[in-house]
Amino acid sequence: MKIQKSSEDYLEMILMLQEKKGFVRSIDIAAELCVTKPSVSYATKRLRENGYITMDHDGHITLTPLGYDIAFRMYNRHKMLTDFLVSIGIDEATAREDACKIEHDLSDKSFEAMCRFSNWSQDKGCSNI
C-alpha cells in the first residue's frame, strides 16, 4: 500500500521528536508542523490503523518497526537533499523547504545517483532505500 505524503511527514516528525525529546505527544506534533490538534488526532488515528505507530494510555506516541523504517527513510532523504542543495549554493532555509517537497516524489534511482554524486555514505541512508 502506498503511504500518503502527509503520513510520511508525520512519521518523519515523530522520529525527530523522539530523538529530540525522548517521547512524543500529539501536541508536540501540532506545534512542530503548525497544524491543529484535531488534524493531528485524525492523522495519528490513520497511522495507528495502518500499523505505523502505537499510542499508550498517557498519549505517548511510538513508531512501530514499520513506521520507523519509513520515518528513517524520509529523514535521510530530507537530510541528503538539503545537504545536496546547500552544496550547490542554495541557502539553508530554501534547501530545507525544497527538500521537503522533493523527498516524497524523487525516484529511488535518482536518489541513489545523487547519493553517489555527493559522496553520501551507506550509513547515512543512501542504500537499501
Steps between C-alpha positions, in 0.01 A plus 500: 500500500632846405530732796382859464751785502338655806534170686868488409537853639332400826719190537813702430398760760426230758849357447662842536301578816581158651869564446476856633271452801491125563121495473234638269150630566241627255546856623873479418422396144241777462749761618782381273287459187289811568175307471198472729463234768193356321712461184763311699230287663364401159847427361614296799179297488578408138864425586391270786246322280769437238748367755754784482469623860370402840363727771502413869239597760695821578486608135866431428553409135756241393601389153453133418785330312311565175441864592862541604626363167291751306590789733871418484487479122325837470729666754810383314359609166419841645845539655688389187289718271546802729876445510510451124309821430717699741812359331387645167440845647142498626450675835423271797137607550410459133690171482304358797169613351580362155633173645167449677321528166745285304549217751159346435508488122864437414554152358731258679720496190544879500553507876774235478669694218495818709646307793785374284558844351510667841703219662238429762583177677290188549471562874319825424217316329607502137470128446212260540246779479 
